[in-house]
Amino acid sequence: MNLVKRFGQALHKNRPHLVGNGCLTPLIARTEFETRRSNLLRLMKPNSLAIFGGNRIQYASPSVFYPFRQDPNFQYLTGFLEPESCLLLHKDVNDKGEAILLVPEKNEFAEKWEGERTGIEGAKQEFGFENVISNEKLRETVQNLISKVSKVYADIDPKTTMRQTSFYSHELPKMVFSKLDLQSASTLCMQLRIIKSESELDCLRIAGEISSEVYNMAMTQEFKSETQLQSYLSFMFRNNGLEDDSYYPVVAGGDHALTIHYVRNDDLLKNEDLVLVDAAGRYGGYCADISRTWPVGGKLSEAQKDIYEVVLDTNKQCITKCTVKSGMSLYDLHSFSEQVMKQNLANIGLDMTMNELRTIYPHMIGHQLGLDVHDIDISDASSSEFVSNQVITVEPGLYFPHDSRFPKRFRGIGIRIEDDIVVGEDMPENLTEACWKEVADVQR
């Protein structure tokens, strides 16, 4: 193979069928990554340093590794998908910024076992960085820069550092504790990530469209077990052009759907039951997130249909509110969903208090969506009013326990209907609109 084509990830030069010319990941141009770094530097205070560590490889057992997935903030700012890398953004007292990328060096022995690496020169050539150095110099480089600045943006909480090398959990905290002005780097980056660019939306559109098509194919077929259905979905996501599952699928037959994140997926499916599926694929690193519920045997019972229509109407009404014009936040949308759900249940003879409703509708109406399936982990993102090109899920659900407080005919029913929505000024865009959810469509 020509040496120029030896990179540690898919690029146009080595995988032109996957990555477009001028792009670092599918559909995202190198220039867009450069703009993101410039935008983040503008958010930083003068005389400051931001540290964005990439993830390391995770292991299920000493010799069994999981497929690698890059830290979303690091990926958002660099497009570099190799483990144990780091981005340093330094802004001096005169507001001049510099970006330093630290990457694994090329190593013939390691590459024989683990696969090709891009290396220092390859990263300079392809990723738009003037300053690329070995990740073995991480400690000394960070220590030197920290000594020069008055403010540091870094993530030292275990939730983040557990996915990174020991430097971030053991050495970095000691370095930054001397700084009185320490702020989360993730919080800074998420201010940018909340609004999607058109190329990001295109990735999400592809993920949503293909995932929707796979759901529709699954609904027309018969499956004997949760395992069989899960295997079909995961295979078909990939077979139709997506990278992998956005997250581990939920395939819950019958009353397994009462467990919100049921992932055993090992039981048989019964014709009289519903199956609740929460699964989707991702494209270019961007996640779709879909939930659908349908009758295993092809026909809804009257009780199942009653609850299904309650959830479906709530889903539809909430989607119409995903606009800037509505003046709502995600928290407001959740409150609205509770009111709609409560009224819809009353319409079928189930009058209940809000506290009673929350026992069968225990989760939020939705969350942010993007490079991560729960994309923006800051409270401001949920309490602030919607903005254009924000992407959220809308996923009302009802889960009736085997409890005498509820009519017997509803016990054991769990239904969730989830779509991926781009907030618009006056009208939302449903990225998963093609995925069947009408009563007539989910039956066969």
N, C-alpha and C positions, 0 to 999 in steps of 0.2 A: 504493500500500500504506500502511496506517496506520503512522505512525512508531513506535508502541509495539511493533509486530511486527517491526521491523528489527533483527535480531540476527545475529551472526557465526557462529551454530551453531544446530542444531535445539533448540528449547525447546517447551514445551507451547503457548505463545502463537502460535508461527508454524508448528509442525509437530506438532499434537496427535495425529496418527496414529503418530508415532514416540516421543514423550516424554510420559509420564504427568503428570497434574496434580500439582504440588508437587515434581517431579523436575527435575534439571538434565541428566542423561543418562538413557537408557532404564532404568527401574526403580530408579535411585539417587536418593533424595530429597535435597533441599537440606539438610535437617536432618542427614542422615547425613554429608555433607561437613563441616558445622559441627562435628559430634562428632569426626570424624577429626582436624580441626585442634586441637581441645581436647585430645584424647588425645596428640597429638604434643607440644603445649606442656607437658604433664605429664611427658613423657620428658626434656625439655630441662632443663639446669642453670640455676639463677638467673643473671641477668646474662649472657644469651647471645642469639645471633642465628642463626636458620636461614634459609638461602637456597636456594630451589627455583626454578631457571630453567626456563621452558618451552622447547620446541624452536623452531627457526626452520625456514623452508621449505628443503628440500634440492633441489638441481638436478642433473639428469643431464647437461645442457649449459647454456651461458649463457642460453638462452631456453626450456629445457624443464624444468619442475619436476615433482617427484614428488608424488603425493597426500600431503597433510600428515597426520602422526600425532603426537599430543602426547606429551611426556615422561610416562611412567607415574606417577612420583611426583607431579608437578605435577597431573596429571589426578586422581589419587587424592585429593588434598587440596583441590582447587578445583572440579572439574567444568568448568573453563573450557578451551575447545578451540581458541582462536585462537593463532597463532604469536607469538613474541617477547614473551611475557608473563612475569611473575615473581611469586612469592609470598615475602614476608618475614614470618617469625614472630619476634617480639621478646619476650623475657621479662626483666623488670627484676629488680633486687636483692630486691624484695619479692614475687617470684613472680607479679606481674601480667603477663598476656600480651596482646599485640596482634597483629593480622594485617593486613598491607598487601598489596593486590593491585595490581600495575602492569600496565596493558593498553594496547594501541594506541588512540590517540584516533580518533574519527570523522574521516574525511577524504574529502570528496566526490570528489576526483580519484582517490585510491587505490581507493575503493570502486567506482568506475565500471569499473576494470580488474580488480580482485582479488576483489570481492564485499563484502557488507555487513560492518560491524564492529559489535560490541555497544557499544563506547565506555564512557567513564567512568560516566556516569549510568545506562546500561543495566546495567552490571556491579553497581553499587550496588543497583539495583532488584531484580535477578533472582538474584544469586549470594550474598547474605547477608554482604557486606562493608560495614562502615561507612567504611573508609578505602580508597578506590580512587584511584590517581593515574596520570598518563601514564607509559608506559614510557620516554619520553624523559628522565625524571627518575631513572632507575635508578642511574646512577653516583653522583650527589650524595646520594641517599637511602641507599644502601648505605654510602657513605663516612661519612656522619653517624652511622649506627647502629653501625658497627664501632668508631668512636672511643669509644663509650659502654660497650661490653661487654668481658668478659674471655674469653669463649669463643665460637667461631664454628663452626657446622655448615655445611659447603659442600663441593661436589664440584668439584675443579679438575683432575682427571685427564683426559687427552685423550679417553678413551673416552666421557666424558660431554660435555665442552665442544665436541667436534667437531660436535654436533648443535645447538649454541646459537650465539648471536651472539658476536662477538669480545670483548665485555666479559668473558665468563666465562673465556676462555682467556688474555687479555692483561692486563686491568686488575684483575680480582678477585684473581688470585694475588699481585699486588704489595700489595694491601690486606691480605690475610689472613696473609702471611708474617710480619708484625710480631706476630701473635698466637701465643703459645707453645702455646695450647690450641686446636687445630684438629681437627675430627672430620668424617667423611663424613656429609653430610645424607642420602644414600641409605640408608646403614646404619641410621640412626635411623628413617626412614620404613618400611623393610622389616620392622622389628620388628612394625609394625602390619599390614602388607599380607599377612603370611604366613597369618593367620587370616581367612577370608572371612566376611562377614556373610551373612545369609539373602538379601538382595537381590543381593549379588554372586553367590551360588550360583545364584540364579534366572537371572541373565544367562548363567552358564556352562552351566546346564542347557539353555537355549534354543540356545546355540551348539553344544553337543554333540548335541542331538536333531536339529536341522536338518542339521548336517553328516553325521550318521549316515544320515539318510534319503537324502541325495544320494549317498553311497557306495553304498547298496543299489541305487538306481536305476542307477548306473554299472555295477555288477557284472552286471546283467541284459542289458547292451547290448554291441555289438561296436564297437570303435574301431580305425581303421587306423593311427593314429600316436599317439605320446606327446603331441604338440601338440593333437590333437583331443580327447583325454581330459582334458588340463589345461584346455582352453577350456570343455569341458562342465562340469567341476567348479566352476570359478570363476564361470561364469554361473549355475549352479544354486544355489550358495550365496547369491548376491545375489537371484536370482529367488524364492527361498523365504523371504526376510526377513532375511538376515544383511547386515552392512555391507560387508564385503569379505573378502579372504583374510586369515587370521591371519598368514601368512608366505608367501614365494614357494614354490609347490608343487614337490614332488619327484614326477615321474612317470617311473619308471625301468623300461624293458622289458629283459628278459633280464639279461645280465651288467652292464648299467649300474647295477643295484641294488647292485653291489659298492662303488660310490661312495656313501658314507653320505648326503651332501648333493648328489646329482646334480640339477642344475637346468637342464641344456641342453634337455631335453624336446623334442628335435627329430628323434628317430629313428622308424622304422617299428616297429610291433608285430608280432611273429611268433606264430603260433598255438601253437607248441610251447613258447613261453616263458611265464614269469611276468611280471606287472607289479607293481612295488612302488610304492605311492602313499603319500606323506606330505603331507597337505593338510587344510585345515579352514577354516571361517569364524569370524568374531567377531561378537559382539552386545553393544552398549553399551560397546564397547571391550574386552570380555573374550573371550579366545581359547580356542577349541577346538584340539586338537592330536591328530590321528588318523593312524595308519598301518595300512594293510591291504595284503595281497598276495594276488593271485588269478591263475588261469590265463587267459591271453589267449584260448585256444581253448575254454575252458569245462571242461576236464578236467585234473586233476593227474596227472602221471606218477608211477610208484611212488617214484622218488627224490625228487621234489618233495613228495610226500605224506609221506614219512618225515621230512624236515626240517621241513615245515610243522607236523606234529604235535608235534615236539620244542619248537618255538618257542611253539606254542599252549598246551601244557601248562605251560610256564614262565610264560607270561603269566597264566594262570588261577591257578596256585599263588601267584604274587607278589601278585596282587590280594587274595587272602584275608588276607594279612599286613598290609594297609594299615589298621591299627587302632591305637588307643591301647593296647589290651590286649596287643598283640604286644610292646610295649616296644622296637620297632625304630626305627631312623632310616633315612633314604634310603640311606646308606652300608651299613647292615646289610642292607637289602633287596637291594642290588646283590650283596653277598656271597652271600646266599641264592640269588639268581637264577643265579649262576655254579655253585653246587653242584647246583641242579636241572638246569641245562642240561647240565652234565658227566655227570650220571647218565642223563639222557634220551638223550644221544648214545651212551653206553656200551650202552644198551638196544638200539640199532640197529647195534651192532658197531663203534662209533667210540670206542675208548678213547684218551684223550689227557690230557696233563698240563694243569694250570691255565694255564701259560704258552702252551701250544698252543691252548687254548680261547680265550685272549684275542686271538689273531691273527684269529679268525673272529667273535669277539664283543667288539669293541674299545671300545664305548661304555658309558656308565652305563645302569642300568636305567630311569632317568627323571629328572625335574626338576620344580621348582615351576611352577605354571600360574596365570595370572590376567590382569591387564591386559597383561602381556608374555608371550610364548610361553615364554621362560625367565625366570620371573617374579621370583625373589628371588636376587640375585647376591651372596650372602654364604655363607661356608662353614658358619657355625653352622646355617643352615637345613637343610643336608644331614646334619650330624653329630648334631643334636639329635633326641631321640625324637619320634615323631609326636604331633601334637596334633589335637584335633577341629576339623573344618572347614578343615584344611590341604588344598590340592588339588595333586595330583601326577600325572605321567604314569607309566605302566608300559609299557615298550617294549622287551622283549627282541628281539634279532635275531641272525641268523647269516648270514655272508657268506663263501662258499667261493671262494677265488681259483683261477685256472688254475695249479695248483701240484701237483707230483707227491706232495707230502706227504699229499694228500687223495684219496679214491677218485674215479676219473674221473667216475662217474655224478653226483657232487655238485658238481663244479666248475662255476663260473658261476652257481650258485644263490644268490640273496640274498633273505631273507625277514625282515620286521619286522612285528610286530603290536603296536599301541599303543592304549591306552585312557586316559581321563581319570578320575581317581579322587578322590572326597572321602573323606578319612580320617574314620572314625567311632570311637566308643568301643569297640564290640564288632563292628561290621559296616561294611564300606566301602560307598559308593554309587558305582556305575559310571555316569558321565555319558554314556558312549558305548556303553552296553550294547545299544542298538538296532542298532548297526552290526554287520552279519554278520561272523562269523569262524569258525564251525564249518565243517569240511571239506565237509559236504553243502551248506552255504549258499553258499560261495564258488565252487562249481562250477555249471554250468548244462547 
